[in-house]
């Protein structure tokens, strides 16, 4: 065998091994990730609602906590099926100004501002080229989830500090307001609700040195008066805990979301994404 043939055969073997290895990596990377081709195109924009992304059961139950391995599978599913994250600003520009969005847009949101959003969710999302929105309780920054601990609703959790919040903002995440100390806004006097809505915006804008245009209602508690107060405070839109898709004819201060909990199997996650 000539030297040229030997070189050719060795090169062919090397290329084959590389391609085989790449194929095996791809299969491992997307193992058990089904296609969503059988589902009709969504008639609206899904806004996913998360809270904690944490492996530690001591930080709370699966109602608010999604383990990181489940969260990563969900991000893989979205990526594998062509979903691209967009911001709430993009969504509102699309609804109001006709801004072009990707074929399969999705918004990923986190309520409260837990430190695990930075520690666990952020690296996973960055891996898949995704960004999201974190709705922050302004008094809890660098603190704990005192608002739920005092009511004995959740174990104590650490919340993000300013350094972490600013890093997310610089990485393309939207930082939204979630009041000063997380009350049921529909159950407090209007002036108290106004303070919660306006002061959280002011505190976040001071810390971020940029406008804060989006709001989430703690516990999903709101009414028409509260929604009007959010509008009057200068926010552009607000999200609820009501289930469904965001649509062009939606009230921008009553946008629906899709809840994701740690109880969901992979199949349940897919079902929830496509059911509305």
Secondary structure, 3 states (H helix, E strand, C coil): CCHHHHHHHHHHHHHHHHHHHHHHHHHHHCCCCCCCCCCCCCCCEEEEEECEECCCHHHCCCCCEECHHHHHHHHHHHHHCCCEECCHHHHHHHHHHCCCCCCCEEEEEEEECEHHHHHHHHHHHHHCCCCCEEEECHHHCCCECHHHHCCCCCCCCEECCHHHHHHHHHCCCEEEECCCCCCCHHHCCHHHHHHHHHHHHHHHHHHHCCCCCEEECHHHCCCHHHHHHHHHCCCCEEEEEEECCECCCCCCCCEEEEECCCCCCHHHHHHHHHCC
